Amino acid sequence: MNKVERKVVETKLKITSQLLVNLHIHKRNIIKISDTNAKYSKIAEKSSFLNLVYTSSIRLFVFDFMKLSYNSCNEDYNFFKTINYFESIKNHQFWKHKIPKDRLNELKEKLYIPAVTFNKIKNLRDKHFAHTDKDTQKPDYKTPKVILRDLWQHLDLMVGVFTELRWYFNSMHKGNFVVYRHNAEPKESHEFMHLADDPIDELYVLYKYNSIRTLLLTEHRKLPTDESLQKYLKIIRAN
C-alpha cells in the first residue's frame, strides 16, 4: 500500500464513520420523539417544531442510509466501492491484519438488501424526499412503506462491516462488545449505539418547563398577589 492508497482508505473510513454517526443520531430522534411512553410524549405530540424534527430525521436517515448502501456511481463512499477499493490494493504489507481469502466478497453479500425493500427505500428518496414527482399525485399511486426496524437491523450490519474493515487497516476495535450496567442485564453494544440510546436532554427540559409552568399557574390562581410567584411567572411568560 503506497501513501496515496493509504490516504484514500483513511478518507473512506473517516467519511463512513461520520455517516454512521449521523444515522444513529437520526435514529435516536425518530425513536425518542415518537416514544408514546415517555414523560414528554403529550408535549411532543402537540409540538409542530418536534414534528418537523421527527419527519426531517426520517428524510435525513434515508438520505444517509442510501449514501452507504446504494452501489451507485454517484455515491463515492458507499460500502461496495470501499470494499472494492480494499480489494484493488495488491500490496498488503502495511495492513495491520491479514484479510482472509474471500472475506471481502462475504462482506458485500452481507450488505445486500432484498430488491423489494431496496426499491421502496430508493423510491421514498427519489420521489418524495429528494425530488417532487407528479406520479405521486395520481389516484392509484401508493406511497412505499418501509419498516424502520428493518433499516435499524441493516444499520447494525453496516456497523459490523465498518468495524471489521477498519480493524484490517489500523487495528482499531473490531465488532461489538458487552456493556455491564448497574442493576441491568449485560447488553451487547458498539461505539455508535450510545448515540441512538442516549436521551434527548432538550425533551426532558421541555417537560420540566411545562410541569413548572402548570404548577406556577395553579399556585398563582390561589395566591394572585404573591410577589414571588409573579416574578417567576414573568420569566415564564417572557418571549
N, C-alpha and C positions, 0 to 999 in steps of 0.2 A: 504494500500500500504506500503510495507516494503522498507528498504533502497536499496536493490538490485533492486526491481521493479522500484523504483524512478530513479535510475541511468540508467537503461535500457531505460526508457521513455525519459529522458533528452538526452541520446545519439542519440536515434532515431530522436527526434525533431531537434537536432543540425545538424545531417547529412542531413536530409531532407531540412532544411533551406539552407545549403550550396549548395546542388544540385539545389535548386530553384534559388539561386543567379547565379550559373553557367549558367543555362538555359536562364535567362534573359540577361546575357552578350552575350551569343552565339546569341540569337535573335537579340540583338542590332547590332552585327557585320554583320549578314546576311542582315538586313534591311538597315542599313546605307551605307554599301559598295555597295549595288545594287541599291541605290536610284538614278535614272536617272535624277531627277530634282535638285539634289544637285549641288552646285558650282564646287565641286571637281569630278563630275561624269566622265568627259573625262579622267582625270588623273587615276582614279580608274580602268576604262576600260582597260587602257594600261599597268597597273602595274601587273607584274607576281606575285610579293610579295602579293599584296592585293587580287589577285585572289586566291592565296593559303590560305590566312587567311579566305576568304569567304567560300571556299569549305571545309576547315578544321572545320570551325564553324558549318557547316551543319552536318558534321560527329559527332562532339562532342555533338551537340544538340540531335541527335538521340541516341547516347550512354547514355547520362544523362537522357533523356526522358524515355528510356527503364528501367533504373535503378529504377525509381519511379513507372512506370506504369505496368511493367511486373510482374505478380504474379508467380514468378519462385523461385524454391528452391535455385538458385544461387544468387538471389538478396535479401540480408538480410534486406535491408532498403526500400523495395518497400512499397507503401501505404497500400496494402492489409495486409501485415504482421504487419505493425504498428497498423492498426485498430484492427486486430485480437488480438494483444498483449493488447491493451486497453481493449478489451472485456474480456480477460482472468483474469484481475485484479479484484478480488471479493471485496476487501476492498476499498471502495471509500472515506474513512474518510479524506484523505488528498487532494482530488480533490478540486480545487478552485470553480468549478461549477459542478452541477449535470448533468450527461449526460442523456437526455431524452430517454425513452424506445424506442428501435428500431432505434434510430438515427444513430448508427454506421453502421447498415446494409444499411440505406439510403445513407450514405456517400460512401459506397463501390459501390452501384448501380450507384451512380453519376459518379464514376470514370471509369466505364466500357467503353471500346472503341469498337465500332462496329467491328465485326470479320474481315470484308474485309479490313478496314483501318488498324487494328492492324497487320494483316498478311503482309500487304505491308511494314509497318514500320519495322517489325521483319526481313523480307527478305532483306530489304536495309541494316540493321545492319549486319545480318549473312552472306549474300552472297557478299556484296560489301564493307562494311566499316570495319568489324572486321576480315574477312577471305577472302581468294581467293577461288572461286568456279568455276570449269571447266564448269558447266552448263551455266554460264553467257556468254560463248563463242559460244554456239550453235546458228545457224542461226535463229531458231524460238523463242529464248528466248527474253522476253520483260522485260525491267527494270521496277520495280514497281514505279509508280508515286504517290507521296504523296503531297497533297496540304498543304503548310506551314500554311495557315490561320487556317486550322482545328487543327493543332498542337498548334498554339497560343491560340485558344479557349480552348483546353483541358488544356493547361498550366494555364490559368486563373482559371479553375475548381480546379486544384491541389492546387493553392494558397488559394482558398476559403476553401478547406478541411483542409489544413495545419493550417491556422489561427484559424479555429474552434477547431481542436484537441488541439492546444496549449492553447487556451482560457480555455478549460475544465481543463487543467493541471495546468497552472500557471497564468491565468487571463490576459495574455498579449492581446493586441488589437485583436478583432475578426472581420473579414470581411473587406470590403472596406471602404474608406472614401472619402469625396469630397474635391478636391483641387480648390481653387479660385486663378486664375492667372490674373495679370493686363491686362485689355482690352481683356479678353478671356472668353469664356463660361466656367462655372464650369465643372470640369472633375472628373469622378469617378476614384479613384486610389487605390493603395495598396503599401505596403512597398517595394516591389520588382520592381514596374513598372518604377520607375525613372531609373533603371539600363538599361532598354530597350529603354527608351525615351531620355536619355541624349546623346548629340552629342559626336562623337569621335573626340577629340581635334586634334589628330595627322593628321586626314584627312584635317582639315582646315589649319593646319600649312603647310602641303604639298602643298595645293592650294595656300597659300600666298607666299610660297617659289617660286613656279613655276611662279606666277604672277610677283614677283620682278625680278626673273631671266630674264624673257621675256622683261621686261621694261629696265633693265640694258643693255641687248644685243642690244636693239633698240637704246638706247642713245649712246652706245659705237660706233655703226656704224656711228652716226652723229658726234661724238667727239672722234675719236680714240686715241688722245693723252692726253685726260683729265686724270690727275693722280688720282683724287678721284674715278672716275669710274673704273680705272684699279685696285685700291685697293679692291673695292667691288667685282669685277669680279674674282680676285684672291681667295677671300673667297668662292665665289660661285663654282669655278672650282676645289677647293681643294678636295681631296679624304679623 
